[in-house]
Amino acid sequence: MRATIPQPELAEAAKWAARQLPTTPLNPVFAGLLLTADDNGVNLSAFDGETAVRAHLDGDVTEPGRAVLSARLLSDITSTLGKTDVTVTTTDTDAQVETRTARFDLSVIPLNDYPALPTPATATGSVDGSELAAAVTRVKMAIARDAEGSFAGMSGVRLKVVGDRLELTATDRYRIARHTIPWQGGGEGMAVVPGPVMTANAKAFTKQTVHLSLPPAGAGSATFDGGSRQVTTLLIDPSVFPHKLDRLNRASQATAFFDAEELAQAIKQVITVNDGEKPVWVTFDGQHATVRARDTGSAQARIEASLEGDLDGIELAYNSRWLLDGLDVFTGRIAFDVNTPHTPGVLRDPDDDTYSYLVIPIRDPHKAAAA
């Protein structure tokens, strides 16, 4: 194989693909990147046994062929070369990566040892890549990254086709972040995608239309195809994702309106007296919201807020980090739907129904504060 590729494209693709791979794989072959050169250019692929990624690069191919190189070495080398053309030449036993001023001699990983990449399914619909990336950013804080066993579904993001919308949902049992974006396609589709796959690759598809293949019942694999970038991944068993969240009653007796940044700043001020993620108390009196905290000391801050409904004077207690995570997504005036001190509250934009953040209150905040 012999191909010449512009350094910026090769370095960026190698870095992206290498990030998908484990640092200490059980099988050494999964530490490699597969390069396939033909008349259409160069495909660079990585596979860890569950998730395969592919980047298509325009290049000048003088000798078609395939080779597997160390992902770490190729990424590290190409990132240092500066903006120039990079020529990759391979034989059955070795490879050279060179520019006009530098040359690197590498060993190759035996091609026969490299597993077959999974075949992507036919796309069932498409979304805007920038909107997909924004949606992942808005829900990722609620992913339960270390969940396993019967809670394993919470370590992923559920994608679900609902009419002409694609709904992304993440939860760690204590909050639910949900965002919907326009969906072009038909039929049903659902996938619980591993959280690291979603968060590592969402930005790779910005400024592109992303074609998705989502299985109707959520089992098997899903593919995200942006043309020059493609990700195919095994899915988390949909039966371990808490679908009962869809039936959670979100009816509210009152709605508080306030500025998101002002409430976030008030929380950050008062939690300076807290040791760790202790609760904060929020009280709405119809014209203001008062935020209080007490641990090594006590503190309170007040902001302007209006309350619609019959819960004037309601006091709610929340884990400060959960509340701040939800507020961080918003700017300007937002709504907080509340019921009782023991039922979930929902943060939302009153002028945009595409995103909501449900947060569970602390049922016994005084005990939590003393812990």
C-alpha positions as semicolon CSV with decimal commas, in nm:
position;residue;x (nm);y (nm);z (nm)
1;M;0,000;0,000;0,000
2;R;0,115;0,351;-0,074
3;A;-0,098;0,661;-0,022
4;T;-0,035;1,032;0,028
5;I;-0,277;1,221;0,253
6;P;-0,283;1,582;0,379
7;Q;-0,151;1,589;0,738
8;P;-0,442;1,783;0,897
9;E;-0,698;1,529;0,774
10;L;-0,488;1,223;0,859
11;A;-0,385;1,348;1,203
12;E;-0,737;1,447;1,304
13;A;-0,889;1,119;1,181
14;A;-0,618;0,908;1,347
15;K;-0,665;1,091;1,677
16;W;-1,044;1,048;1,662
17;A;-1,024;0,680;1,577
18;A;-0,753;0,606;1,834
19;R;-0,969;0,757;2,110
20;Q;-1,220;0,478;2,054
21;L;-0,973;0,208;2,153
22;P;-0,883;0,086;2,503
23;T;-0,538;0,182;2,630
24;T;-0,467;-0,175;2,742
25;P;-0,674;-0,405;2,517
26;L;-0,712;-0,771;2,609
27;N;-0,636;-0,856;2,248
28;P;-0,339;-0,657;2,105
29;V;-0,501;-0,643;1,762
30;F;-0,758;-0,399;1,901
31;A;-0,474;-0,147;1,950
32;G;-0,444;-0,109;1,574
33;L;-0,594;0,110;1,305
34;L;-0,685;-0,052;0,975
35;L;-0,592;0,151;0,666
36;T;-0,757;0,054;0,338
37;A;-0,642;0,235;0,025
38;D;-0,817;0,207;-0,311
39;D;-0,929;0,419;-0,607
40;N;-1,176;0,607;-0,382
41;G;-0,917;0,722;-0,129
42;V;-0,824;0,592;0,214
43;N;-1,050;0,449;0,483
44;L;-0,913;0,453;0,837
45;S;-1,096;0,218;1,077
46;A;-1,078;0,125;1,445
47;F;-1,261;-0,158;1,623
48;D;-1,259;-0,256;1,990
49;G;-1,479;-0,563;1,953
50;E;-1,803;-0,372;2,021
51;T;-1,774;-0,038;1,841
52;A;-1,628;0,022;1,497
53;V;-1,550;0,366;1,357
54;R;-1,450;0,461;1,005
55;A;-1,311;0,783;0,859
56;H;-1,289;0,837;0,484
57;L;-0,995;1,048;0,366
58;D;-0,923;1,190;0,023
59;G;-0,574;1,086;-0,076
60;D;-0,349;1,009;-0,369
61;V;-0,335;0,628;-0,380
62;T;-0,054;0,491;-0,597
63;E;-0,061;0,136;-0,459
64;P;-0,392;-0,001;-0,325
65;G;-0,378;-0,223;-0,022
66;R;-0,454;-0,275;0,345
67;A;-0,244;-0,256;0,660
68;V;-0,289;-0,237;1,037
69;L;-0,072;0,012;1,226
70;S;-0,046;0,100;1,593
71;A;-0,322;0,349;1,668
72;R;-0,120;0,528;1,934
73;L;0,191;0,561;1,719
74;L;0,009;0,677;1,407
75;S;-0,188;0,933;1,606
76;D;0,118;1,062;1,792
77;I;0,339;1,075;1,484
78;T;0,097;1,250;1,251
79;S;0,007;1,509;1,514
80;T;0,369;1,635;1,518
81;L;0,429;1,669;1,144
82;G;0,282;2,010;1,067
83;K;0,071;2,097;0,764
84;T;0,224;1,895;0,486
85;D;0,155;1,584;0,281
86;V;0,212;1,252;0,457
87;T;0,296;0,937;0,261
88;V;0,222;0,599;0,418
89;T;0,390;0,299;0,257
90;T;0,340;-0,055;0,385
91;T;0,455;-0,408;0,316
92;D;0,356;-0,733;0,485
93;T;0,602;-0,668;0,769
94;D;0,669;-0,297;0,806
95;A;0,553;0,055;0,726
96;Q;0,699;0,397;0,661
97;V;0,533;0,726;0,746
98;E;0,719;1,011;0,581
99;T;0,713;1,372;0,472
100;R;0,972;1,577;0,284
101;T;1,170;1,622;0,606
102;A;1,086;1,328;0,835
103;R;1,056;0,950;0,819
104;F;0,927;0,694;1,068
105;D;0,974;0,318;1,032
106;L;0,708;0,108;1,203
107;S;0,609;-0,253;1,242
108;V;0,268;-0,360;1,118
109;I;0,014;-0,569;1,303
110;P;-0,057;-0,894;1,109
111;L;-0,350;-0,822;0,881
112;N;-0,484;-1,176;0,912
113;D;-0,530;-1,124;1,286
114;Y;-0,756;-0,821;1,240
115;P;-1,126;-0,905;1,285
116;A;-1,391;-0,831;1,026
117;L;-1,565;-0,500;1,086
118;P;-1,940;-0,514;1,154
119;T;-2,161;-0,443;0,857
120;P;-2,381;-0,134;0,905
121;A;-2,754;-0,175;0,855
122;T;-2,960;0,030;0,612
123;A;-3,039;0,377;0,745
124;T;-3,389;0,424;0,887
125;G;-3,379;0,803;0,913
126;S;-3,160;1,108;0,951
127;V;-3,095;1,406;1,178
128;D;-2,890;1,722;1,163
129;G;-2,543;1,652;1,304
130;S;-2,514;1,981;1,491
131;E;-2,852;1,925;1,656
132;L;-2,750;1,572;1,753
133;A;-2,428;1,701;1,913
134;A;-2,620;1,969;2,104
135;A;-2,873;1,713;2,228
136;V;-2,598;1,483;2,358
137;T;-2,437;1,777;2,539
138;R;-2,768;1,851;2,709
139;V;-2,837;1,498;2,834
140;K;-2,491;1,356;2,905
141;M;-2,472;1,483;3,266
142;A;-2,748;1,236;3,361
143;I;-2,566;0,926;3,231
144;A;-2,486;0,681;3,512
145;R;-2,136;0,604;3,390
146;D;-2,058;0,317;3,629
147;A;-2,401;0,151;3,621
148;E;-2,401;-0,226;3,581
149;G;-2,618;-0,532;3,633
150;S;-2,987;-0,451;3,643
151;F;-2,900;-0,080;3,616
152;A;-2,672;-0,120;3,313
153;G;-2,918;0,057;3,087
154;M;-2,855;0,380;3,275
155;S;-2,498;0,382;3,147
156;G;-2,631;0,466;2,802
157;V;-2,838;0,721;2,615
158;R;-3,169;0,601;2,476
159;L;-3,255;0,718;2,125
160;K;-3,620;0,669;2,037
161;V;-3,818;0,769;1,731
162;V;-4,140;0,945;1,833
163;G;-4,328;1,049;1,520
164;D;-4,120;1,314;1,345
165;R;-3,885;1,358;1,642
166;L;-3,583;1,171;1,774
167;E;-3,589;1,166;2,153
168;L;-3,265;1,134;2,352
169;T;-3,300;1,037;2,720
170;A;-3,044;0,975;2,994
171;T;-3,099;0,899;3,361
172;D;-2,907;0,796;3,670
173;R;-3,222;0,736;3,882
174;Y;-3,194;1,083;4,040
175;R;-3,251;1,298;3,732
176;I;-3,380;1,255;3,380
177;A;-3,247;1,468;3,096
178;R;-3,448;1,453;2,773
179;H;-3,405;1,638;2,446
180;T;-3,583;1,595;2,113
181;I;-3,465;1,694;1,767
182;P;-3,629;1,675;1,422
183;W;-3,624;1,328;1,262
184;Q;-3,644;1,270;0,889
185;G;-3,764;0,917;0,830
186;G;-4,042;0,682;0,917
187;G;-4,139;0,383;1,120
188;E;-4,011;0,288;1,461
189;G;-3,661;0,286;1,595
190;M;-3,494;0,268;1,933
191;A;-3,142;0,217;2,066
192;V;-2,973;0,238;2,404
193;V;-2,628;0,352;2,295
194;P;-2,335;0,316;2,539
195;G;-2,268;0,655;2,698
196;P;-1,896;0,670;2,604
197;V;-1,981;0,603;2,239
198;M;-2,234;0,887;2,229
199;T;-2,021;1,141;2,413
200;A;-1,700;1,059;2,223
201;N;-1,854;1,078;1,877
202;A;-2,142;1,326;1,878
203;K;-1,920;1,620;1,775
204;A;-1,770;1,419;1,490
205;F;-2,092;1,469;1,295
206;T;-2,143;1,844;1,331
207;K;-2,222;2,033;1,010
208;Q;-2,335;1,708;0,846
209;T;-2,654;1,516;0,797
210;V;-2,630;1,197;1,002
211;H;-2,804;0,887;0,870
212;L;-2,903;0,648;1,149
213;S;-2,994;0,282;1,147
214;L;-3,198;0,212;1,460
215;P;-3,347;-0,135;1,514
216;P;-3,724;-0,133;1,578
217;A;-3,698;-0,315;1,913
218;G;-3,362;-0,175;2,022
219;A;-3,165;-0,501;1,999
220;G;-2,843;-0,557;1,807
221;S;-2,644;-0,267;1,671
222;A;-2,691;0,090;1,549
223;T;-2,500;0,294;1,292
224;F;-2,437;0,668;1,270
225;D;-2,321;0,763;0,920
226;G;-2,213;1,115;0,834
227;G;-2,054;1,027;0,502
228;S;-1,691;1,091;0,591
229;R;-1,736;0,947;0,942
230;Q;-1,924;0,637;1,048
231;V;-1,981;0,465;1,384
232;T;-2,137;0,119;1,428
233;T;-2,183;-0,004;1,784
234;L;-2,342;-0,288;1,975
235;L;-2,632;-0,166;2,187
236;I;-2,716;-0,208;2,553
237;D;-3,001;-0,452;2,609
238;P;-3,310;-0,227;2,600
239;S;-3,480;-0,432;2,874
240;V;-3,241;-0,286;3,136
241;F;-3,324;0,073;3,049
242;P;-3,599;0,208;3,282
243;H;-3,874;0,266;3,026
244;K;-4,120;0,340;3,308
245;L;-3,970;0,688;3,303
246;D;-4,195;0,753;3,005
247;R;-4,498;0,710;3,230
248;L;-4,366;0,928;3,512
249;N;-4,631;1,179;3,613
250;R;-4,499;1,529;3,560
251;A;-4,815;1,719;3,645
252;S;-4,736;2,024;3,858
253;Q;-4,930;2,235;4,104
254;A;-4,711;2,540;4,055
255;T;-4,447;2,683;3,824
256;A;-4,169;2,917;3,931
257;F;-4,006;3,148;3,677
258;F;-3,659;3,294;3,723
259;D;-3,327;3,359;3,551
260;A;-3,120;3,040;3,519
261;E;-2,784;3,210;3,566
262;E;-2,905;3,401;3,871
263;L;-3,025;3,087;4,049
264;A;-2,706;2,902;3,956
265;Q;-2,495;3,186;4,094
266;A;-2,699;3,193;4,416
267;I;-2,644;2,818;4,462
268;K;-2,270;2,853;4,402
269;Q;-2,255;3,128;4,663
270;V;-2,431;2,941;4,942
271;I;-2,263;2,602;4,890
272;T;-1,931;2,753;4,991
273;V;-2,033;2,657;5,346
274;N;-2,105;2,298;5,241
275;D;-1,856;2,015;5,276
276;G;-1,922;1,799;4,971
277;E;-2,249;1,766;4,780
278;K;-2,481;1,852;5,068
279;P;-2,834;1,976;4,998
280;V;-2,951;2,325;4,924
281;W;-3,299;2,447;5,014
282;V;-3,495;2,660;4,767
283;T;-3,803;2,849;4,883
284;F;-4,043;3,035;4,652
285;D;-4,261;3,306;4,806
286;G;-4,428;3,441;4,492
287;Q;-4,180;3,724;4,426
288;H;-3,845;3,575;4,518
289;A;-3,653;3,253;4,546
290;T;-3,435;3,209;4,852
291;V;-3,153;2,956;4,846
292;R;-3,010;2,831;5,174
293;A;-2,732;2,595;5,278
294;R;-2,589;2,493;5,611
295;D;-2,304;2,265;5,706
296;T;-1,980;2,412;5,837
297;G;-2,176;2,737;5,849
298;S;-2,497;2,874;5,707
299;A;-2,565;3,095;5,407
300;Q;-2,854;3,225;5,203
301;A;-2,904;3,422;4,883
302;R;-3,215;3,565;4,720
303;I;-3,310;3,626;4,358
304;E;-3,620;3,757;4,186
305;A;-3,870;3,487;4,092
306;S;-4,241;3,464;4,024
307;L;-4,468;3,174;4,117
308;E;-4,783;3,066;3,938
309;G;-5,000;2,818;4,127
310;D;-5,106;2,746;4,483
311;L;-4,775;2,647;4,643
312;D;-4,667;2,985;4,776
313;G;-4,398;2,933;5,037
314;I;-4,304;2,581;4,926
315;E;-3,955;2,473;5,033
316;L;-3,764;2,216;4,828
317;A;-3,430;2,047;4,895
318;Y;-3,196;1,922;4,623
319;N;-2,849;1,785;4,580
320;S;-2,663;2,100;4,476
321;R;-2,466;1,930;4,198
322;W;-2,777;1,780;4,038
323;L;-2,949;2,116;4,038
324;L;-2,646;2,301;3,901
325;D;-2,602;2,043;3,625
326;G;-2,957;2,106;3,510
327;L;-2,930;2,485;3,529
328;D;-2,604;2,482;3,334
329;V;-2,791;2,388;3,015
330;F;-3,017;2,694;3,025
331;T;-2,975;3,065;2,968
332;G;-3,222;3,341;3,047
333;R;-3,571;3,293;3,185
334;I;-3,672;2,936;3,265
335;A;-3,959;2,754;3,434
336;F;-3,944;2,512;3,727
337;D;-4,252;2,293;3,760
338;V;-4,299;2,175;4,119
339;N;-4,552;1,972;4,315
340;T;-4,456;1,879;4,668
341;P;-4,124;1,862;4,857
342;H;-4,120;1,486;4,788
343;T;-4,196;1,473;4,415
344;P;-3,972;1,555;4,116
345;G;-3,932;1,906;3,983
346;V;-3,884;1,978;3,614
347;L;-3,665;2,252;3,470
348;R;-3,764;2,367;3,121
349;D;-3,761;2,661;2,883
350;P;-4,115;2,805;2,876
351;D;-4,067;2,899;2,510
352;D;-3,908;2,573;2,392
353;D;-4,052;2,229;2,465
354;T;-3,762;2,030;2,316
355;Y;-3,569;1,990;2,642
356;S;-3,655;1,907;3,002
357;Y;-3,453;1,816;3,309
358;L;-3,632;1,629;3,586
359;V;-3,460;1,624;3,924
360;I;-3,554;1,423;4,232
361;P;-3,562;1,615;4,562
362;I;-3,389;1,492;4,875
363;R;-3,666;1,334;5,080
364;D;-3,494;1,381;5,415
365;P;-3,266;1,683;5,362
366;H;-3,195;1,739;5,732
367;K;-3,060;1,385;5,763
368;A;-2,856;1,432;5,445
369;A;-2,713;1,758;5,573
370;A;-2,599;1,590;5,891
371;A;-2,436;1,294;5,712
